[in-house]
Amino acid sequence: MREMWKKRFLPLILALSMIFAAAPGFSAQAAENPDQEIVILYTNDVHCGVDDNIGYAGLALYKKQMKEETPYVALVDAGDAIQGAPIGTLSEGGDIISIMNQVGYDFAIPGNHEFDYGMDRFLELAGQLNCGYYSCNLTDLRTGTTVFEPYKIMDFGDTQVAFVGVSTPESFTKSTPKYFQDASGAYIYSFCEDETGQGLYSRVQESVDSARAAGADYVILVSHLGNEGVTPRWSSSAVVAATNGIDAVIDGHSHETVPAAVLTNMDGKAVPMSQTGTKLADIGKMTIGTDGSITTELIDHVSGEGMNASYTVQSGDSLSRIAKRELGSYQLWNVIYEANRDQIRDPNVIRPGQVLVIPGSQTGEGEKAEDPETARFIDQIMAQFNETLSTPLATTSVELTVNDAETGERRVRRGETNLGDLTADAYRYVLGAEIGFSNGGGIRDNIAAGTITYNDTLRVFPFGNMGCVAEVTGQQIKDALEMGARNYPEESGAFQQVSGLTYTIDSSVPSSVQVDSKGNFTGVAGPYRVTDIMVNGEPLDLNRTYTLASHNYLLKDGGDGMTMFAGCQIVKDEVMADVDLLSAYIRDNLGGTVGAEYENPAGQGRITIR
């Protein structure tokens, strides 16, 4: 898929990028130019990385800095914010919503992982997010209306900017299908998906046209679609190519780091597109100039220079205590003292009620610049979980990885890893089945050598899946492996790490897996690229029934499009959470320590690729 995307779009993007780099910026069509610059800050795929890289507190500081330069500042999120780490899992997204409110988002859209706690929970969270969620294509089939408003228009002086939200139809398989169904299994929600993509394009065009008719001078598409490694017809480049009237695209979903690229709309006009990667490694910055130009860039560092905060002295405070709380070190009391010499004569005497200036530029070497108020807010939330998260569960003498040892790229979705082996073994042995499956898309982080804490296991398994055992046929096993391997060498969340089973992927055989409009498996039309399937040393019998251990997402909910298991007999139903299965396996089966049998990052040779 990646090569096809590059062949189709990369030459055009590179050519237009040269034009973009040489030009001061794109001009929107027939727009009311702003009287001052409009700065649109954006994030995507934060995945609960509240303190990773720049962090939310750094983002809040940068937003304040931009407001010092122009009164016209907006902050938007392009999806997948509330899931991906323990803080999200343990609060079912609630604490992330609270932090986003604290930072002050103005616009947000649902990514596929916003639905991971169930539709009811997401709708509850949507009501708690101050700015609300927007999506032009998430539709309630029972009413024929969109679940959220399709766009939001913001006024910047006399200039109006519309933000149109669009969510990936891949949500059906990259979240949990049952969340979009009623009790009988009928779909009651739609993302305007179809085999051609035209349903999605038409809905986006309708929303863009409506925003224009409502007076928008600029239309920004905020999309959780992606380009690389996604369904081509639902990519942001495909949507732009089939529409007009979009002035710029803020994208997400594919975790690409794109400071400034160029797409082409159906009229042949250039449309700038950007994406920040993931986990706040960068802050996106889009600027609409007073000449109508639109430029994008990524900010990878936030400086605290010149940013001050205020603090009201409380009873029992001292300068050193305030310095520890506000600046991170007791030793920085003198910094606060020097900044407030106009009202403090004796550094040992401060009065409750005094309002002190806290210099924002004072960060030690290697420390991050942060908005103190937001940093305190996050610290208070994190403190609630620290004791639980730091609980030791086991140890490992080897690093357990999801990545390729040589390239550092994510391997677990397209090849065997030692952590993939370990998790599949955990399902199989703890639940007592012949075969264990662990989907690559559900294994989210590495475990470093040393002590394994509850936090480590939650980072590996942040979705809260429950271990199950099903009786399945050999044919269903083969179909599942084929579905997982259909995108190879591209990544696929459906790629299966295995236990009690070995198999080969013949990459020279084109995939003939067939899926429906939602990406669900419907069959295999030609030769299988998965061969040589052996179960505990014996060839797979397509007609025999096997016991398969995995989780509810795969065996019950049809996650990753795995519909071949629909209706199978569940003999052990949601026995234990995946994180508890993992720790139980290490404790009870490995004596509390992961050792040399898992030392090879590429695993134990269960999956052969030729």
C-alpha positions in Angstrom: 0.0 0.0 0.0 2.8 2.4 0.9 4.5 1.8 -2.5 1.3 2.3 -4.3 0.6 5.6 -2.4 4.1 6.8 -3.2 3.9 6.0 -6.9 0.5 7.7 -7.1 1.0 10.8 -5.0 4.7 11.4 -4.1 5.9 12.8 -7.5 3.1 15.3 -7.4 3.6 16.2 -3.8 7.4 16.7 -4.2 6.8 18.9 -7.3 4.3 21.0 -5.5 6.3 21.1 -2.3 9.1 22.8 -4.3 6.6 25.4 -5.4 5.3 25.7 -1.8 8.8 26.1 -0.4 9.6 28.9 -2.8 6.3 30.8 -2.3 5.4 32.8 0.8 2.3 30.7 1.3 -1.0 29.6 -0.3 -3.8 32.1 -0.7 -7.3 31.1 0.0 -10.0 31.6 -2.6 -11.9 35.0 -2.3 -11.1 35.3 1.4 -11.5 38.2 3.8 -7.9 38.6 4.8 -7.3 39.0 8.5 -6.2 42.3 10.0 -3.6 40.4 12.1 -2.1 36.9 11.6 -4.2 34.0 12.6 -2.3 31.2 14.3 -3.9 27.7 14.4 -2.0 25.3 16.7 -2.8 21.6 16.2 -2.1 18.2 17.7 -2.9 14.7 16.6 -2.4 11.1 17.9 -1.3 12.3 21.4 -2.4 8.9 22.7 -2.4 10.0 26.4 1.2 11.2 26.1 0.3 14.0 28.6 4.0 14.5 29.6 5.8 13.0 26.7 8.1 15.2 24.6 6.7 18.8 24.7 3.8 17.7 26.8 0.4 19.3 27.4 1.9 21.8 29.8 4.4 22.8 27.2 1.6 23.1 24.7 -0.3 25.4 27.1 2.7 27.6 27.5 3.3 27.8 23.7 -0.4 28.8 23.2 0.1 31.6 25.7 3.2 32.7 23.9 1.4 32.9 20.6 -1.3 35.0 22.2 1.4 37.5 23.1 2.1 37.8 19.4 -1.5 37.9 18.0 -4.9 37.9 19.6 -6.1 35.4 16.9 -5.0 31.9 18.2 -6.9 28.6 18.0 -6.0 25.1 19.2 -7.4 22.0 17.5 -6.9 18.3 17.9 -7.1 15.8 15.0 -8.0 12.7 17.0 -6.7 9.8 19.1 -6.1 11.8 22.2 -7.8 9.8 25.0 -6.4 6.3 24.6 -2.9 4.8 24.7 -1.5 4.9 28.2 -2.6 4.0 31.8 -4.0 7.5 32.5 -6.5 7.0 29.8 -7.2 3.3 30.5 -7.8 3.8 34.3 -10.0 6.8 33.8 -11.7 5.6 30.6 -10.5 8.8 28.9 -12.0 11.2 31.5 -8.7 12.6 32.8 -7.5 13.3 29.3 -10.7 15.3 28.6 -10.0 17.3 31.8 -6.5 18.0 30.7 -7.6 19.1 27.2 -10.1 21.5 28.9 -7.3 22.9 31.1 -5.1 23.5 28.0 -8.0 25.1 26.3 -8.8 23.3 23.0 -11.1 25.1 20.6 -12.0 22.3 18.3 -11.5 18.5 18.3 -12.5 15.5 16.2 -12.9 11.8 17.1 -10.2 9.5 15.9 -10.8 5.8 15.8 -9.4 5.3 19.3 -11.8 7.8 20.8 -14.4 4.9 20.6 -12.2 2.4 22.5 -14.2 2.7 25.7 -17.5 2.2 23.9 -19.9 4.6 22.2 -21.9 5.3 25.3 -18.7 6.3 27.2 -17.4 8.4 24.3 -20.7 10.3 24.0 -20.5 11.0 27.7 -16.9 12.2 27.3 -17.9 14.4 24.3 -20.4 16.2 26.6 -17.5 16.9 29.0 -15.1 18.4 26.5 -15.6 22.1 26.6 -15.1 22.7 22.9 -17.1 19.6 21.9 -16.3 17.1 19.1 -17.1 17.7 15.4 -17.3 15.2 12.6 -19.1 15.6 9.3 -19.3 11.9 8.5 -20.1 10.1 11.8 -23.8 9.4 11.2 -26.5 7.8 13.3 -28.3 5.5 10.8 -31.4 5.5 13.0 -32.0 9.2 12.5 -30.0 9.9 9.4 -28.3 12.8 11.1 -24.7 13.4 12.1 -23.8 12.6 15.7 -21.9 15.8 16.0 -22.0 19.1 14.2 -19.9 18.9 11.0 -18.0 22.1 11.4 -17.4 25.1 13.6 -16.8 28.7 12.4 -14.6 30.9 14.5 -14.4 34.7 14.2 -11.0 36.3 14.1 -11.9 40.0 13.8 -13.8 40.3 10.5 -12.4 37.0 9.2 -14.2 33.8 9.7 -12.5 30.4 9.7 -14.4 27.2 9.4 -13.0 23.9 10.8 -14.6 20.9 9.2 -14.1 17.6 11.0 -13.8 14.2 9.4 -13.2 10.8 11.0 -11.7 7.7 9.4 -14.1 4.9 8.3 -11.4 2.6 9.4 -12.8 3.2 12.9 -15.0 0.1 12.3 -12.1 -2.2 12.4 -9.5 -0.1 14.2 -11.7 0.3 17.2 -14.3 -2.3 18.1 -17.1 -3.1 15.6 -19.7 -3.9 18.2 -19.5 -0.3 19.5 -21.2 0.8 16.2 -23.9 -1.9 16.3 -27.1 -2.6 18.2 -27.7 -5.6 20.3 -28.6 -7.8 17.3 -25.3 -6.9 15.5 -26.8 -4.5 13.0 -24.8 -1.4 12.3 -26.5 1.8 13.7 -23.6 4.1 12.9 -21.9 5.0 9.7 -18.8 6.9 8.6 -20.1 7.4 5.0 -18.0 4.4 4.0 -18.5 2.6 0.6 -16.4 0.7 -1.9 -15.5 3.8 -4.0 -15.0 6.5 -1.3 -17.6 8.6 -3.0 -19.9 8.6 0.0 -17.1 10.2 2.2 -16.2 12.7 -0.5 -19.7 13.8 -1.0 -20.3 14.3 2.7 -17.1 16.4 3.0 -18.0 18.5 0.0 -21.5 19.1 1.5 -19.9 20.3 4.7 -17.4 22.5 3.0 -20.1 24.1 0.8 -22.3 24.6 3.9 -19.5 26.3 5.8 -18.8 28.6 2.8 -22.5 29.5 2.6 -22.5 30.3 6.3 -19.8 32.9 5.6 -16.5 31.2 6.1 -13.6 33.0 4.5 -11.3 30.0 5.1 -12.1 26.3 5.4 -9.6 24.1 7.2 -10.2 20.3 7.0 -9.3 18.7 10.3 -9.1 15.0 9.5 -8.2 11.7 11.2 -7.6 10.0 7.8 -3.8 9.8 7.2 -2.1 8.9 4.0 0.7 6.3 4.4 -0.4 2.8 5.4 -4.2 3.6 5.4 -7.1 2.6 3.1 -6.2 4.6 0.0 -9.8 5.7 -0.9 -10.2 7.1 2.7 -6.9 9.0 2.8 -6.7 12.8 3.2 -5.1 13.0 -0.2 -7.9 11.1 -1.8 -10.5 13.3 -0.1 -8.8 16.5 -1.2 -8.5 15.2 -4.8 -12.2 14.6 -5.0 -13.4 17.9 -3.5 -12.8 21.6 -3.8 -13.1 24.6 -1.4 -10.7 23.2 1.2 -7.9 25.7 1.9 -5.7 23.5 4.1 -5.6 20.2 5.9 -4.6 19.3 9.4 -4.3 15.5 9.4 -3.9 12.6 11.8 -4.2 8.8 12.1 -1.1 7.6 10.3 1.4 9.1 12.8 3.3 10.8 9.9 5.6 13.8 10.7 4.7 16.2 7.9 5.8 19.8 8.4 4.5 21.0 5.1 3.2 19.0 2.1 1.0 19.8 -0.8 -2.1 18.0 -2.0 -4.1 18.9 -5.2 -7.9 19.3 -5.2 -10.3 18.4 -8.0 -9.7 21.8 -9.6 -6.0 21.4 -9.7 -5.4 23.9 -6.9 -2.7 23.3 -4.3 -3.8 22.6 -0.7 -1.3 22.6 2.1 -1.4 19.6 4.5 0.5 18.9 7.7 0.6 16.3 10.5 2.6 16.3 13.7 3.5 12.6 14.2 2.4 11.4 17.7 2.7 11.9 21.4 3.4 15.7 21.2 6.8 15.2 19.6 5.8 18.4 17.7 3.2 21.1 17.9 1.7 22.0 14.5 1.5 25.7 13.7 -0.6 27.0 10.8 -0.5 30.7 10.0 -3.0 32.6 7.9 -1.2 35.8 7.0 -2.6 39.3 6.5 -2.0 38.7 2.8 -4.2 35.6 2.8 -1.3 33.2 2.6 -1.4 29.9 4.6 1.8 28.3 5.8 2.5 25.3 8.1 5.4 24.3 10.3 6.2 22.0 13.2 7.5 23.2 16.6 9.7 20.7 18.3 10.8 22.8 21.2 9.1 25.3 23.5 11.1 28.0 25.3 10.0 29.5 28.5 11.8 32.7 27.8 9.8 35.8 28.8 6.7 33.9 30.1 5.8 34.7 33.7 3.0 33.3 35.9 1.5 34.6 39.0 1.0 32.9 42.4 -1.1 33.9 45.4 0.7 33.2 48.6 -1.1 30.7 50.9 -0.8 30.3 54.7 2.3 28.3 55.5 4.1 29.1 52.3 7.8 30.0 52.0 9.8 31.1 49.0 11.5 27.7 48.8 8.2 25.8 49.0 6.8 28.0 46.3 9.9 27.5 44.2 9.7 23.7 44.5 6.0 23.7 43.6 6.2 26.2 40.7 9.7 25.8 39.3 10.6 22.3 40.4 13.5 23.1 42.8 13.8 24.5 46.3 17.1 26.1 45.2 15.2 28.5 42.8 13.7 30.5 45.7 16.1 33.3 45.0 14.8 33.5 41.4 11.3 34.3 42.8 12.8 36.7 45.3 14.7 38.7 42.7 11.6 38.9 40.5 9.6 40.3 43.4 12.0 42.7 45.2 9.5 45.5 44.8 7.2 43.8 47.4 9.5 41.5 49.3 12.1 43.1 51.6 13.0 40.0 53.6 13.0 36.7 51.7 12.0 35.0 55.0 8.8 37.1 55.3 6.0 36.8 52.9 2.3 37.4 53.6 -0.7 35.3 52.6 -2.6 37.0 49.8 0.5 38.5 48.2 0.5 37.9 44.4 4.1 37.0 43.3 5.5 36.9 39.8 6.8 33.4 38.9 9.4 33.8 36.1 8.5 31.3 33.4 11.9 31.2 31.8 13.6 29.5 34.8 14.1 25.9 33.7 17.1 23.8 34.6 19.3 22.1 32.1 17.3 19.4 30.3 14.0 20.5 31.9 11.0 21.4 29.8 9.4 24.8 29.6 5.8 24.4 30.9 2.9 26.4 31.9 3.0 26.1 35.7 -0.7 26.0 36.2 -1.2 23.2 33.6 1.8 21.3 35.0 0.3 21.4 38.5 -3.1 20.3 37.2 -1.5 17.3 35.4 0.7 16.4 38.4 -2.3 16.3 40.7 -4.0 13.8 38.3 -0.9 11.7 37.9 -0.4 11.6 41.7 -3.6 9.6 42.0 -2.1 6.8 40.0 1.5 6.8 40.9 1.4 4.3 43.7 -0.7 1.8 41.7 1.3 2.3 38.5 4.7 1.8 40.2 3.8 -1.5 41.8 6.4 -4.1 40.9 4.9 -7.2 39.2 7.9 -9.1 37.9 11.4 -8.7 36.3 12.9 -9.2 32.9 16.6 -9.8 32.1 16.0 -8.9 28.4 14.4 -5.9 26.7 11.0 -6.9 25.3 10.3 -5.0 22.2 7.7 -4.2 19.5 10.4 -2.8 17.2 13.0 -4.0 14.8 16.4 -4.3 16.5 18.3 -2.9 13.5 16.0 -0.2 12.1 14.1 0.8 15.2 10.9 0.8 13.2 7.7 -0.8 14.5 7.9 -4.5 13.7 5.1 -6.1 15.7 2.5 -5.4 13.1 4.4 -7.1 10.3 6.8 -9.6 11.9 7.5 -11.6 15.0 9.0 -10.0 18.1 9.9 -11.3 21.5 7.2 -9.3 23.2 4.7 -10.6 20.6 5.8 -14.2 21.6 5.5 -13.4 25.3 2.0 -12.0 25.0 0.7 -14.8 22.8 2.2 -17.3 25.3 0.5 -15.5 28.1 -2.9 -16.0 26.5 -2.3 -19.6 25.6 -0.8 -20.9 28.9 -2.8 -18.9 31.4 -6.1 -19.7 29.7 -5.2 -23.3 28.9 -5.6 -23.4 25.1 -3.9 -25.2 22.2 -3.1 -21.9 20.4 -2.6 -18.3 21.5 -3.1 -15.2 19.3 -2.0 -11.7 20.2 -2.8 -9.1 17.5 0.1 -6.8 16.7 -2.1 -3.7 16.8 -2.9 -4.4 20.5 0.7 -4.5 21.6 1.6 -0.9 22.1 4.9 -0.4 23.9 8.3 -2.0 24.9 9.3 -3.2 28.3 12.9 -2.3 29.3 15.1 -4.8 31.0 14.7 -4.7 34.8 11.6 -4.4 37.0 8.2 -4.8 35.3 5.6 -2.5 36.9 1.9 -2.3 36.5 2.6 0.8 34.5 4.7 -1.2 32.1 2.0 -3.8 31.5 -0.6 -1.1 31.0 1.6 0.5 28.4 1.8 -2.8 26.5 -1.9 -3.5 26.8 -3.8 -0.1 27.2 -7.1 -1.3 25.8 -8.5 -3.2 28.7 -9.2 -6.3 26.7 -10.4 -9.5 28.4 -8.9 -12.9 27.9 -11.2 -15.5 26.2 -11.0 -19.0 24.7 -13.0 -20.0 21.7 -13.5 -23.3 19.8 -12.6 -22.6 16.2 -11.9 -24.6 13.1 -8.5 -24.9 11.3 -10.0 -23.0 8.4 -10.9 -20.1 10.7 -7.3 -20.1 12.0 -5.9 -20.1 8.5 -8.3 -17.2 7.4 -7.3 -15.2 10.5 -3.6 -15.5 9.7 -4.2 -14.7 6.1 -6.2 -11.5 7.1 -3.3 -10.5 9.3 -0.8 -11.0 6.6 -2.7 -9.4 3.8 -0.9 -6.0 3.9 2.6 -7.3 4.4 5.1 -5.7 4.1 2.9 -2.8 5.2 1.8 -2.8 8.9 -1.5 -4.3 10.0 -3.0 -4.2 13.4 -4.5 -7.6 12.5 -1.1 -9.2 12.2 -1.0 -12.2 14.6 1.7 -13.0 17.0 1.3 -16.6 17.9 1.9 -19.3 20.5 1.6 -23.1 19.9 1.7 -22.5 16.2 4.1 -21.6 13.4 3.5 -20.3 9.9 5.1 -18.9 6.8 4.1 -15.8 4.8 5.0 -16.1 1.1 5.3 -12.4 0.2 5.5 -13.2 -3.5 1.9 -14.3 -3.5 -0.4 -11.3 -3.9 -3.1 -11.0 -1.2 -6.5 -12.1 -2.4 -8.3 -11.4 0.9 -11.7 -9.8 0.3 -13.3 -7.3 2.7 -16.6 -5.5 2.7 -17.0 -1.7 2.7 -16.2 -1.5 6.4 -13.0 -3.5 6.0 -14.4 -6.7 7.5 -13.2 -10.1 6.2 -15.5 -11.8 3.7 -13.3 -14.4 2.2 -10.2 -15.3 0.2 -10.6 -15.3 -3.6 -7.3 -16.9 -4.6 -4.2 -18.6 -3.3 -3.2 -18.1 0.3 0.0 -16.3 1.0 0.1 -18.0 4.5 1.5 -21.5 4.2 3.1 -24.3 6.3 0.9 -23.8 9.3 1.9 -26.1 12.1 0.1 -26.6 15.4 2.3 -27.9 18.1 4.4 -29.7 15.5 1.5 -31.1 13.5 0.1 -29.7 10.2 -3.1 -27.6 10.7 -6.2 -29.6 10.0 -8.7 -27.3 8.4 -11.7 -29.4 9.5 -10.6 -30.0 13.1 -11.7 -27.8 16.0 -9.0 -26.2 18.1 -9.1 -24.1 21.3 -7.8 -20.6 20.6 -6.9 -18.2 23.4 -7.0 -14.4 22.8 -9.3 -11.6 23.8 -12.8 -10.3 23.4 -11.7 -7.8 20.8 -10.6 -10.5 18.4 -12.8 -13.5 19.3 -16.1 -11.8 20.2 -16.1 -8.3 18.7 -14.6 -8.9 15.2 -11.8 -6.4 15.8 -9.4 -5.7 13.0 -12.1 -7.0 10.6 -11.7 -10.6 12.0 -15.3 -11.7 11.2 -14.3 -15.3 10.6 -14.7 -15.9 14.3 -18.3 -14.6 14.4 -20.5 -17.1 16.2 -17.8 -19.4 17.4 -18.3 -21.1 20.7 -16.8 -19.2 23.6 -15.7 -21.7 26.2 -14.0 -19.2 28.5 -15.6 -15.8 28.5 -13.7 -12.7 29.6 -11.8 -14.6 32.3 -9.1 -12.0 33.1 -7.8 -8.6 31.9 -5.0 -8.8 29.5 -2.6 -7.0 31.8 -3.3 -9.5 34.6 -2.8 -12.4 32.1 0.6 -11.1 31.2 1.8 -10.6 34.8 0.3 -14.0 35.8 2.1 -15.8 33.1 5.5 -14.3 34.1 4.8 -14.9 37.7 3.4 -18.4 37.5 5.0 -19.9 34.4 8.3 -18.1 34.3 9.1 -17.9 38.0 8.7 -14.2 38.0 11.5 -13.4 35.5 11.5 -13.2 31.7 14.7 -14.8 30.7 17.0 -16.1 27.9 14.3 -17.9 26.0 12.9 -14.4 25.0 16.3 -12.7 24.5 16.1 -12.6 20.7 14.2 -9.3 19.7 13.0 -11.1 16.6 11.4 -13.8 18.5 11.7 -17.6 18.6 11.2 -18.3 14.8 7.5 -18.9 15.0 6.8 -16.7 11.9 8.8 -17.2 8.7 8.7 -14.6 5.9 10.0 -15.3 2.5 
